[in-house]
Amino acid sequence: MMVQMHARAIALVLGPVVALSLQGPQQQEQPILVGGNVRKPERTHFVQPIYPEDAEAGGVQSLVILEMTVDGIGNVSNVTSLRGADIVARAAVEAARLWQYAPTLVEGRAVSVRFSETVFFILRKPRTVPAGVVGGNGMFLRPPAPGASTASYEDWEVEGEAFTACPCTTPCPCRSNAAPSHTPCHATTAQHFSRGHYGEVDLSGMTYVTVGPETWTAIYFDERSTPEQRQAVLDIYASMVPGAPQVYRSVKTVPIDYTTSGDRFSKRVVIPGILELASRMRTGSALMSALGMDVWSNRIFYGDTSVYRYEDGALGEAWDHSGRQSNHKTFTTSKRMYDTGRMLIQHGTGSGSWSDAQNRLMACLR
């Protein structure tokens, strides 16, 4: 998916373009072609390709296909460019040499494998930050309209878990009332409600994904959800900031695969052809939460993404922020909490330090 290079230039990294097949017995020293029962290894360390300045200045855009050879311990032993403009292909090769992968096992033996990776170098126009959203990231709510009330919204309460990935450093400055360290803030959050309701609408088992960079730019609802459930989620978000327009560039119903490991520390969500996101809480973070701004919780647990790739051609958005920060949360959140101002995110100002209202709230939370 897409890796943000800077405001106008990005490189997009995708998975294999061509399915390669396993052909006959392989000698131990020869790399095995990925395909059939041999799956492409998971990338565990990612270094983003840097868009060459001369390529950007010259308006060069190009698809680069790389042939990767990864040894038995997951190191890139060889990488060559099969296709793409030389000026950007060199940058893709240089970055790919530093990538690392999980070892591939065949019949219990670690083997060397060969497969393809794809990088798109695409020039983009700068994005303007919408009014009322500090830093153009999803950690700040649009301000409610003056005199607006939540009286027209149904009572709601949800319990569940969520995890968010973005390109920021750790700790994510957006979580503590500051601007993001990397803009625009490509924050993606996967949410799963174990139970919940909006009025009479049962939200138990509801799964969906929200994607930035602006607040709630796109929402992907699991195809098993009902129209009533989807509308209920939209109404919940609207009730958080009554009277403020919620702008969605896209609302889609898609198949979503959301999984959590047995120890609850690792989570993964996949929207075929659009999103792959996997994260694991850090060992220390799993035992200690941090106060942070979030729509569902005032406490978060930091982690790291092994993969974070996104592409939606209909929106013209794509990136790859694998290997960056993530954060997890479990929550029981209600309309009453928002009505009484008990969420840190309601008092965000983007000043770079906690606001007076947040400090008063944190004194109670501690």
GULO-424729 format. One record per residue (C-alpha): residue number from 1; residue in three letters; z negated, y, x. Coordinates in pm, 1 decimal, always signed. Layout:
# GULO-424729
NODE nufi drentor        w        v        u
NODE  NUM     ALA        Z        Y        X
...
//
This chain:
# GULO-424729
NODE nufi drentor        w        v        u
NODE    1     MET     +0.0     +0.0     +0.0
NODE    2     MET     -4.9   +358.5    +98.9
NODE    3     VAL   -199.3   +508.7   +388.3
NODE    4     GLN   -262.1   +883.4   +369.6
NODE    5     MET   -154.9  +1038.0   +695.1
NODE    6     HIS   -197.2  +1404.5   +596.2
NODE    7     ALA   -102.1  +1631.7   +310.6
NODE    8     ARG   +272.0  +1572.9   +334.6
NODE    9     ALA   +330.0  +1247.8   +520.0
NODE   10     ILE   +214.3   +897.7   +448.5
NODE   11     ALA   +289.4   +544.7   +556.6
NODE   12     LEU   +287.5   +269.5   +297.2
NODE   13     VAL   +190.4    -80.6   +403.5
NODE   14     LEU   +281.9   -374.4   +185.0
NODE   15     GLY   +255.5   -750.5   +208.3
NODE   16     PRO   +531.6   -991.5   +309.7
NODE   17     VAL   +873.3   -910.5   +173.1
NODE   18     VAL  +1028.8  -1253.1   +216.6
NODE   19     ALA   +856.8  -1583.3   +141.5
NODE   20     LEU   +908.0  -1798.1   +449.5
NODE   21     SER   +890.8  -2174.7   +422.4
NODE   22     LEU   +721.5  -2433.6   +638.2
NODE   23     GLN   +989.4  -2637.1   +809.5
NODE   24     GLY   +914.3  -2977.5   +949.8
NODE   25     PRO   +656.0  -3077.6  +1212.4
NODE   26     GLN   +542.8  -2789.1  +1430.0
NODE   27     GLN   +446.7  -2806.8  +1792.7
NODE   28     GLN   +100.9  -2673.8  +1857.9
NODE   29     GLU   +223.2  -2380.0  +2064.9
NODE   30     GLN   +480.7  -2268.5  +1804.6
NODE   31     PRO   +374.0  -2029.7  +1528.4
NODE   32     ILE   +396.0  -2170.8  +1177.3
NODE   33     LEU   +601.3  -1975.4   +924.9
NODE   34     VAL   +393.4  -1854.4   +631.4
NODE   35     GLY   +496.4  -2012.0   +301.8
NODE   36     GLY   +432.9  -2314.9    +84.4
NODE   37     ASN    +76.7  -2433.9   +144.2
NODE   38     VAL    +32.9  -2199.5   +439.5
NODE   39     ARG    -83.7  -1865.2   +306.4
NODE   40     LYS    -56.1  -1530.1   +474.9
NODE   41     PRO   -390.5  -1461.6   +652.5
NODE   42     GLU   -621.9  -1190.9   +524.0
NODE   43     ARG   -618.0   -876.0   +732.6
NODE   44     THR   -972.2   -798.0   +847.7
NODE   45     HIS   -911.5   -486.9  +1057.9
NODE   46     PHE   -657.9   -216.8   +982.7
NODE   47     VAL   -536.4    +75.9  +1191.2
NODE   48     GLN   -321.5   +319.5   +997.9
NODE   49     PRO    +25.3   +399.2  +1132.6
NODE   50     ILE    +58.7   +763.7  +1235.6
NODE   51     TYR   +357.0   +948.6  +1094.3
NODE   52     PRO   +535.9  +1090.2  +1404.8
NODE   53     GLU   +546.5  +1468.6  +1398.0
NODE   54     ASP   +911.0  +1481.5  +1499.4
NODE   55     ALA   +997.6  +1234.2  +1220.6
NODE   56     GLU   +814.3  +1446.4   +967.8
NODE   57     ALA   +975.3  +1766.5  +1093.5
NODE   58     GLY  +1315.7  +1602.4  +1069.4
NODE   59     GLY  +1250.7  +1472.8   +718.7
NODE   60     VAL  +1283.8  +1110.0   +828.6
NODE   61     GLN  +1176.2   +856.3   +565.7
NODE   62     SER  +1217.5   +485.2   +624.1
NODE   63     LEU  +1113.9   +135.2   +526.9
NODE   64     VAL  +1000.6    -65.1   +829.6
NODE   65     ILE   +978.4   -444.3   +820.3
NODE   66     LEU   +760.8   -598.2  +1090.1
NODE   67     GLU   +756.8   -958.5  +1204.3
NODE   68     MET   +399.2  -1046.5  +1296.1
NODE   69     THR   +277.4  -1337.0  +1506.9
NODE   70     VAL    -97.9  -1393.3  +1483.9
NODE   71     ASP   -278.5  -1644.5  +1705.4
NODE   72     GLY   -543.4  -1897.2  +1610.0
NODE   73     ILE   -832.0  -1651.6  +1632.6
NODE   74     GLY   -660.5  -1380.6  +1429.7
NODE   75     ASN   -529.0  -1149.9  +1704.5
NODE   76     VAL   -176.1  -1010.7  +1685.4
NODE   77     SER     +3.2  -1177.3  +1973.8
NODE   78     ASN   +345.1  -1033.1  +1900.3
NODE   79     VAL   +499.4   -778.6  +1663.8
NODE   80     THR   +858.6   -665.4  +1641.1
NODE   81     SER  +1050.1   -437.4  +1408.9
NODE   82     LEU  +1320.0   -612.7  +1207.0
NODE   83     ARG  +1432.7   -309.0  +1009.9
NODE   84     GLY  +1372.1    +64.5   +996.4
NODE   85     ALA  +1443.8   +390.5  +1172.4
NODE   86     ASP  +1343.2   +363.9  +1537.7
NODE   87     ILE  +1152.1   +692.6  +1534.0
NODE   88     VAL   +897.8   +556.9  +1282.5
NODE   89     ALA   +930.5   +185.7  +1360.6
NODE   90     ARG   +768.9   +246.1  +1699.5
NODE   91     ALA   +465.9   +400.7  +1527.8
NODE   92     ALA   +438.0   +104.3  +1291.5
NODE   93     VAL   +454.7   -145.4  +1578.2
NODE   94     GLU   +194.9    +44.2  +1780.1
NODE   95     ALA    -53.7    +39.8  +1492.4
NODE   96     ALA    +18.7   -322.4  +1396.3
NODE   97     ARG    -69.1   -445.3  +1746.3
NODE   98     LEU   -429.1   -339.9  +1671.6
NODE   99     TRP   -456.6   -517.1  +1336.4
NODE  100     GLN   -666.1   -830.8  +1313.2
NODE  101     TYR   -656.4  -1119.4  +1068.4
NODE  102     ALA   -874.8  -1406.0   +957.6
NODE  103     PRO   -785.6  -1730.9  +1138.4
NODE  104     THR   -540.6  -1961.8   +962.1
NODE  105     LEU   -649.4  -2326.0   +934.6
NODE  106     VAL   -406.6  -2613.4   +881.2
NODE  107     GLU   -574.5  -2951.9   +838.7
NODE  108     GLY   -889.6  -2803.2   +984.9
NODE  109     ARG   -716.6  -2671.2  +1297.0
NODE  110     ALA   -669.9  -2300.8  +1377.7
NODE  111     VAL   -300.2  -2229.5  +1421.4
NODE  112     SER    -71.6  -1943.3  +1510.7
NODE  113     VAL   +133.9  -1808.8  +1218.7
NODE  114     ARG   +433.2  -1583.1  +1169.1
NODE  115     PHE   +494.3  -1360.8   +866.3
NODE  116     SER   +623.2  -1016.8   +767.8
NODE  117     GLU   +451.9   -688.8   +684.3
NODE  118     THR   +622.7   -385.0   +535.4
NODE  119     VAL   +549.9    -17.9   +606.6
NODE  120     PHE   +703.4   +272.2   +415.6
NODE  121     PHE   +709.2   +614.0   +581.5
NODE  122     ILE   +738.6   +861.5   +293.3
NODE  123     LEU   +714.5  +1240.7   +288.0
NODE  124     ARG   +520.2  +1385.6     -2.4
NODE  125     LYS   +460.7  +1731.8   -139.3
NODE  126     PRO   +108.0  +1871.7   -106.1
NODE  127     ARG   -107.8  +1811.5   -413.2
NODE  128     THR   -292.8  +2100.6   -569.0
NODE  129     VAL   -653.8  +2053.4   -673.2
NODE  130     PRO   -702.5  +2094.2  -1049.8
NODE  131     ALA   -936.0  +2369.0  -1168.2
NODE  132     GLY  -1291.8  +2254.2  -1212.2
NODE  133     VAL  -1264.0  +1957.9   -977.1
NODE  134     VAL  -1416.2  +2035.4   -638.4
NODE  135     GLY  -1218.6  +1882.2   -354.0
NODE  136     GLY   -987.8  +1694.8   -590.4
NODE  137     ASN  -1207.7  +1385.2   -600.1
NODE  138     GLY  -1361.2  +1174.0   -871.9
NODE  139     MET  -1723.3  +1240.6   -775.5
NODE  140     PHE  -1733.6  +1572.3   -961.2
NODE  141     LEU  -1716.9  +1600.6  -1337.8
NODE  142     ARG  -1513.2  +1869.9  -1500.8
NODE  143     PRO  -1755.5  +2128.4  -1646.1
NODE  144     PRO  -1829.0  +2092.5  -2019.7
NODE  145     ALA  -1683.6  +2356.6  -2245.4
NODE  146     PRO  -1930.8  +2635.4  -2333.6
NODE  147     GLY  -2131.5  +2541.7  -2641.8
NODE  148     ALA  -1974.5  +2195.8  -2665.6
NODE  149     SER  -2184.0  +1917.3  -2817.4
NODE  150     THR  -2188.7  +1537.9  -2798.8
NODE  151     ALA  -2277.6  +1512.6  -3168.6
NODE  152     SER  -1930.6  +1385.8  -3259.8
NODE  153     TYR  -1956.7  +1089.6  -3023.2
NODE  154     GLU  -2112.1   +755.7  -3110.2
NODE  155     ASP  -2425.9   +639.8  -2935.6
NODE  156     TRP  -2347.2   +418.7  -2636.4
NODE  157     GLU  -2512.5   +213.4  -2365.7
NODE  158     VAL  -2354.1    -15.6  -2107.4
NODE  159     GLU  -2495.3   -253.1  -1849.5
NODE  160     GLY  -2293.6   -396.7  -1566.5
NODE  161     GLU  -2165.4   -355.1  -1213.7
NODE  162     ALA  -1898.1   -154.5  -1036.9
NODE  163     PHE  -1764.0    -97.4   -687.7
NODE  164     THR  -1566.4   +191.3   -544.4
NODE  165     ALA  -1339.5   +226.2   -241.1
NODE  166     CYS  -1204.4   +542.5    -83.2
NODE  167     PRO  -1082.6   +664.7   +258.8
NODE  168     CYS  -1398.4   +868.0   +334.9
NODE  169     THR  -1644.6   +811.0   +615.7
NODE  170     THR  -1984.1   +647.4   +558.4
NODE  171     PRO  -2195.6   +782.0   +402.4
NODE  172     CYS  -1935.2   +922.3   +166.1
NODE  173     PRO  -1995.3  +1299.9   +153.5
NODE  174     CYS  -1873.4  +1317.5   -208.0
NODE  175     ARG  -2179.0  +1116.0   -307.9
NODE  176     SER  -2415.9  +1384.3   -177.0
NODE  177     ASN  -2254.0  +1693.3   -331.3
NODE  178     ALA  -2002.6  +1765.7    -53.9
NODE  179     ALA  -1625.3  +1769.4    -22.5
NODE  180     PRO  -1453.2  +1447.5    +87.0
NODE  181     SER  -1398.2  +1381.2   +455.9
NODE  182     HIS  -1042.2  +1269.0   +376.2
NODE  183     THR   -830.1  +1441.2   +111.8
NODE  184     PRO   -701.1  +1380.5   -138.8
NODE  185     CYS   -980.2  +1145.6   -241.4
NODE  186     HIS   -810.2   +817.5   -325.7
NODE  187     ALA  -1115.1   +676.0   -501.6
NODE  188     THR  -1066.1   +352.4   -694.5
NODE  189     THR  -1344.5   +197.4   -901.2
NODE  190     ALA  -1353.1   -144.8  -1065.9
NODE  191     GLN  -1598.4   -169.1  -1356.5
NODE  192     HIS  -1730.1   -472.8  -1540.1
NODE  193     PHE  -1967.6   -448.2  -1837.2
NODE  194     SER  -2188.2   -753.4  -1884.4
NODE  195     ARG  -2299.6   -606.5  -2215.1
NODE  196     GLY  -2267.6   -277.9  -2396.4
NODE  197     HIS  -2158.5    -94.1  -2706.3
NODE  198     TYR  -2004.2   +227.7  -2825.7
NODE  199     GLY  -2123.3   +268.3  -3181.2
NODE  200     GLU  -2031.3    -61.6  -3346.1
NODE  201     VAL  -1774.3   -155.2  -3080.6
NODE  202     ASP  -1896.6   -439.9  -2858.5
NODE  203     LEU  -1807.7   -379.0  -2493.5
NODE  204     SER  -1952.2   -700.9  -2352.0
NODE  205     GLY  -1720.5   -851.5  -2089.6
NODE  206     MET  -1508.3   -536.1  -2063.8
NODE  207     THR  -1326.2   -495.5  -1728.2
NODE  208     TYR  -1111.4   -204.4  -1617.4
NODE  209     VAL  -1013.8     +2.0  -1310.8
NODE  210     THR  -1002.5   +379.2  -1262.1
NODE  211     VAL   -790.5   +530.5   -986.0
NODE  212     GLY   -794.6   +883.2   -835.3
NODE  213     PRO   -726.4  +1112.4   -656.6
NODE  214     GLU   -816.0  +1356.2   -932.5
NODE  215     THR  -1087.2  +1268.5  -1180.9
NODE  216     TRP   -967.2   +967.2  -1380.7
NODE  217     THR   -601.1  +1005.9  -1297.8
NODE  218     ALA   -515.3   +653.1  -1414.1
NODE  219     ILE   -697.8   +381.8  -1604.5
NODE  220     TYR   -595.9    +16.5  -1603.1
NODE  221     PHE   -755.2   -187.0  -1882.8
NODE  222     ASP   -771.0   -564.6  -1871.0
NODE  223     GLU   -514.8   -717.4  -2105.6
NODE  224     ARG   -791.4   -910.6  -2282.1
NODE  225     SER   -949.7   -588.1  -2407.3
NODE  226     THR   -891.2   -466.8  -2762.8
NODE  227     PRO   -752.0   -127.2  -2866.5
NODE  228     GLU  -1096.4    -43.1  -3007.0
NODE  229     GLN  -1264.7   -122.9  -2674.7
NODE  230     ARG  -1014.3    +83.3  -2478.4
NODE  231     GLN  -1059.5   +383.0  -2703.5
NODE  232     ALA  -1437.7   +341.2  -2678.1
NODE  233     VAL  -1424.1   +369.7  -2297.1
NODE  234     LEU  -1212.6   +684.9  -2320.8
NODE  235     ASP  -1463.4   +828.5  -2568.8
NODE  236     ILE  -1753.3   +743.6  -2336.4
NODE  237     TYR  -1593.2   +941.6  -2055.3
NODE  238     ALA  -1523.6  +1230.2  -2291.4
NODE  239     SER  -1889.1  +1231.3  -2402.8
NODE  240     MET  -2001.5  +1277.6  -2043.0
NODE  241     VAL  -1839.7  +1624.3  -2035.2
NODE  242     PRO  -1803.6  +1732.0  -2400.3
NODE  243     GLY  -1524.6  +1974.4  -2470.4
NODE  244     ALA  -1364.2  +1940.1  -2127.3
NODE  245     PRO  -1011.3  +1796.9  -2132.7
NODE  246     GLN   -981.2  +1459.4  -1962.1
NODE  247     VAL   -641.2  +1437.8  -1794.1
NODE  248     TYR   -491.2  +1090.4  -1752.5
NODE  249     ARG   -157.9  +1051.7  -1585.3
NODE  250     SER   -146.7   +690.4  -1695.4
NODE  251     VAL   -336.7   +451.1  -1923.3
NODE  252     LYS   -210.4    +93.0  -1894.5
NODE  253     THR   -304.1   -254.6  -2016.0
NODE  254     VAL   -258.3   -508.3  -1735.2
NODE  255     PRO   -386.3   -847.3  -1616.1
NODE  256     ILE   -697.4   -792.8  -1403.3
NODE  257     ASP   -867.7  -1054.3  -1186.0
NODE  258     TYR  -1225.0   -942.9  -1112.3
NODE  259     THR  -1455.5  -1173.9   -914.5
NODE  260     THR  -1804.4  -1151.0   -764.5
NODE  261     SER  -1942.2  -1386.5   -497.9
NODE  262     GLY  -2241.4  -1609.6   -564.3
NODE  263     ASP  -2469.9  -1386.8   -356.1
NODE  264     ARG  -2339.9  -1079.4   -548.8
NODE  265     PHE  -2263.8   -898.8   -219.6
NODE  266     SER  -1884.3   -942.8   -226.1
NODE  267     LYS  -1648.1   -826.1   -498.9
NODE  268     ARG  -1273.2   -842.6   -543.0
NODE  269     VAL  -1029.4   -704.9   -798.1
NODE  270     VAL   -655.1   -765.9   -819.9
NODE  271     ILE   -397.5   -609.3  -1050.8
NODE  272     PRO    -77.5   -799.3   -966.9
NODE  273     GLY   +183.6   -573.8   -812.9
NODE  274     ILE    -46.0   -269.0   -823.9
NODE  275     LEU   -387.0   -313.0   -663.0
NODE  276     GLU   -572.5   -543.9   -425.9
NODE  277     LEU   -928.3   -441.8   -341.2
NODE  278     ALA  -1200.9   -649.6   -175.8
NODE  279     SER  -1538.8   -523.1    -55.3
NODE  280     ARG  -1867.4   -656.7    +78.3
NODE  281     MET  -2199.4   -477.8    +92.3
NODE  282     ARG  -2344.6   -416.1   +436.0
NODE  283     THR  -2643.6   -632.6   +524.5
NODE  284     GLY  -2886.6   -341.4   +540.3
NODE  285     SER  -2731.2   -170.2   +239.4
NODE  286     ALA  -2776.9   -483.5    +32.7
NODE  287     LEU  -3152.1   -442.3    +71.2
NODE  288     MET  -3177.1    -63.4    +37.1
NODE  289     SER  -2998.2   +168.0   -203.1
NODE  290     ALA  -2904.4   +530.0   -137.7
NODE  291     LEU  -2919.5   +816.3   -382.8
NODE  292     GLY  -2568.2   +920.5   -474.5
NODE  293     MET  -2349.7  +1087.6   -733.8
NODE  294     ASP  -2173.0   +838.2   -958.2
NODE  295     VAL  -2081.5   +828.7  -1325.6
NODE  296     TRP  -2273.7   +502.4  -1378.9
NODE  297     SER  -2570.1   +517.9  -1144.6
NODE  298     ASN  -2784.0   +748.3   -931.3
NODE  299     ARG  -2815.2   +477.1   -665.6
NODE  300     ILE  -2543.9   +307.1   -462.0
NODE  301     PHE  -2520.2    +32.8   -198.1
NODE  302     TYR  -2275.8    +94.6    +86.8
NODE  303     GLY  -2020.0   -158.3   +199.7
NODE  304     ASP  -1678.4   -195.2   +361.9
NODE  305     THR  -1336.3   -293.7   +233.6
NODE  306     SER  -1147.1   -577.9   +393.7
NODE  307     VAL   -843.3   -479.4   +189.6
NODE  308     TYR   -765.6   -174.4    -25.6
NODE  309     ARG   -398.1   -149.9   -115.8
NODE  310     TYR   -253.9    +34.5   -412.9
NODE  311     GLU    +93.8   +112.5   -537.9
NODE  312     ASP   +212.1   +228.1   -879.0
NODE  313     GLY   +576.2   +325.5   -869.1
NODE  314     ALA   +557.1   +482.3  -1215.4
NODE  315     LEU   +307.7   +735.0  -1077.7
NODE  316     GLY   +472.5   +772.1   -737.7
NODE  317     GLU   +139.2   +686.3   -574.2
NODE  318     ALA    +65.4   +430.7   -303.9
NODE  319     TRP   -170.8   +391.2    -10.7
NODE  320     ASP   -349.6   +145.1   +213.5
NODE  321     HIS   -707.8   +233.6   +306.1
NODE  322     SER   -817.6   -112.6   +414.3
NODE  323     GLY  -1116.4   -121.3   +645.4
NODE  324     ARG  -1276.8   +194.9   +505.9
NODE  325     GLN  -1601.0   +260.5   +319.3
NODE  326     SER  -1695.5   +125.4    -20.4
NODE  327     ASN  -2004.0   +135.7   -237.5
NODE  328     HIS  -2145.3    -92.5   -502.9
NODE  329     LYS  -2373.4    -30.4   -797.8
NODE  330     THR  -2543.3   -212.0  -1082.0
NODE  331     PHE  -2639.5     -1.7  -1379.1
NODE  332     THR  -2773.3    +42.3  -1727.6
NODE  333     THR  -2637.5   +378.2  -1843.6
NODE  334     SER  -2645.9   +545.5  -2181.3
NODE  335     LYS  -2532.3   +850.1  -2372.6
NODE  336     ARG  -2894.7   +960.2  -2389.7
NODE  337     MET  -2908.7   +980.9  -2007.9
NODE  338     TYR  -2615.4  +1223.6  -2011.7
NODE  339     ASP  -2751.7  +1416.0  -2309.0
NODE  340     THR  -3075.7  +1476.5  -2119.2
NODE  341     GLY  -2911.7  +1558.8  -1783.5
NODE  342     ARG  -3051.6  +1257.3  -1597.0
NODE  343     MET  -2742.8  +1186.4  -1386.1
NODE  344     LEU  -2701.1  +1341.9  -1040.3
NODE  345     ILE  -2327.4  +1376.4  -1091.4
NODE  346     GLN  -2388.5  +1617.1  -1381.8
NODE  347     HIS  -2537.4  +1870.5  -1141.9
NODE  348     GLY  -2277.8  +1857.0   -864.0
NODE  349     THR  -2156.5  +2184.6   -719.0
NODE  350     GLY  -1970.5  +2077.4   -404.7
NODE  351     SER  -2190.9  +2303.7   -193.1
NODE  352     GLY  -2240.7  +2045.8    +81.5
NODE  353     SER  -2611.2  +1995.9     +5.7
NODE  354     TRP  -2809.5  +1882.9   -293.8
NODE  355     SER  -2840.3  +2144.9   -568.3
NODE  356     ASP  -3179.1  +2259.6   -698.3
NODE  357     ALA  -3125.9  +2060.6  -1017.7
NODE  358     GLN  -3040.1  +1750.6   -816.0
NODE  359     ASN  -3348.5  +1792.3   -597.7
NODE  360     ARG  -3568.9  +1812.3   -907.8
NODE  361     LEU  -3404.3  +1501.3  -1051.3
NODE  362     MET  -3435.4  +1310.0   -723.0
NODE  363     ALA  -3808.0  +1387.6   -709.5
NODE  364     CYS  -3837.4  +1196.2  -1035.9
NODE  365     LEU  -3604.4   +915.9   -924.8
NODE  366     ARG  -3802.3   +852.6   -607.1
//
